[in-house]
Amino acid sequence: MYNAPEQFAEFSKTNVAQVTKLAALAIENAEKIARLNIATAKVALAQGVEGASAASSVRDVQDLLALRAKYAESGVATAVGYSKTMYEFASEAQSQYAALAEEAWNAYTKGLAVWVEKASKSAPAGSDAGFNALKSTVAATTAAFDQFQKATKQVVSFADASVRAAAANASKAAPKGRKAA
């Protein structure tokens, strides 16, 4: 027999578990970004101190220009490294969030199918057509979501490959551009 309060209690437990996973994932990713930002700030401070010390010992304009080029290259390398690491974090987080959403959706559709099946068995006679329509709607919605999910994965994969290629080209081009200057 269909027991609505039990179904809703189970649905609530599932939702609490999903929200807990989401919160833990958000905190984990925020910690990664905070650690990266602190490390980057330390590097920037060290580079600034080193640059100031080196600038105080400059004897002529040639030394100053060489020093400027050295620290410009170092700064660009640090910025590119930071950007790459931040992109990796964002890409990993997106993948984790997508997996969590997919898991939640699968649990939801499975639970909904079970709920519809149980409800149809305890429904009054003559309601078969309505429940068949509901089952058909659930199946069509699930199929549409699956197609949307596949298309989204393809777009994300293409965008990721494009960003990685652009970053690789930027990393290669940056030293060449500075050497020519």
Residue pairs with C-beta under 8 A, 6 or more apart in sequence:
1 122
2 118
2 119
2 121
2 122
7 115
7 118
10 111
11 111
14 107
14 108
14 111
18 100
18 103
18 104
18 107
21 100
22 97
22 100
25 93
25 96
25 97
25 100
29 89
29 92
29 93
29 96
32 89
33 86
33 89
36 82
36 85
36 86
36 89
40 78
40 82
43 78
44 78
47 71
47 74
47 75
47 78
51 67
51 71
54 67
54 71
55 64
55 67
58 64
58 67
69 178
69 181
72 178
73 175
73 178
76 174
76 178
77 174
80 167
80 170
80 171
80 174
83 167
84 167
84 171
87 163
87 167
91 160
94 156
98 152
98 153
98 156
102 149
105 145
109 138
109 142
109 145
112 138
113 135
113 138
116 131
116 134
116 135
116 138
119 131
120 127
120 128
120 131
120 135
123 130
123 131
